[in-house]
Amino acid sequence: MTTNVYDITQQVMTGDSRWSIYNDSWPFTVFVDDTGFDKLFSFKTHGIDYAVMFAGCSVLINDWKEWLKNGGYAGNPVRPAVYVDDRTITICLVNVATNQILMEYGQDIVIDDARFAGSGARHAEQCWVLNKCAKKAVGSAMESDPCTGGTVKFFELATLSNNLDLTTTVDILKSSFLDKGTVMYKTATKGTVLPFREAAAKDTEVQAVMDDVASGRITSSAPCGAMHKQWPNEKENELDEALKKIFL
């Protein structure tokens, strides 16, 4: 599912690369790692670099990445939605040069020197308190939280060093689920973790989910505590003001 960390003191954003498809009524979760569609993103406008840490609905995150990449308000005066049909995104937007958080909403853990989001947030915080290393914190969450996985992605604000893919879209993410997704059953009754296609061949409920993924009726997410919460009006206004200062 998700573990994102922003280490303010060390000026590093990190996150795992796992995306999930799940429903509380299903006896399983479907996930995929290392698709190239990252939860961290960076863009540049008016000669200034910015970094963003996302969680929540992958389709909405894709809309935001494309909008930011194409000039924000300068390219399209109508910004993307932050909440649609019970699907939300969370944002932590940072000025790279100043290391200043310009706007944030939906972080699961907020402390003076760091931010943590996702199902692995508590595990990551516990590791970070001991080691003060954002990369190690995400790796530690992978060991403790079965919903966190894949490659640790990072963006180092001081040097701009990173291992992010800024071009892969949500369409690639969807095809990756079909090609290399994994089904993890919530109980031991079915006993195993299986490739998505293999599980679908054995389980009609999994096959129905695969069909819905292929048709686009079901989309993936990077789950976090706020992912089904409507944004408060004041937070949307705060976001709009921050974006206007950046782009206009």
Disulfide bonds with the S-S distance in Angstrom:
none
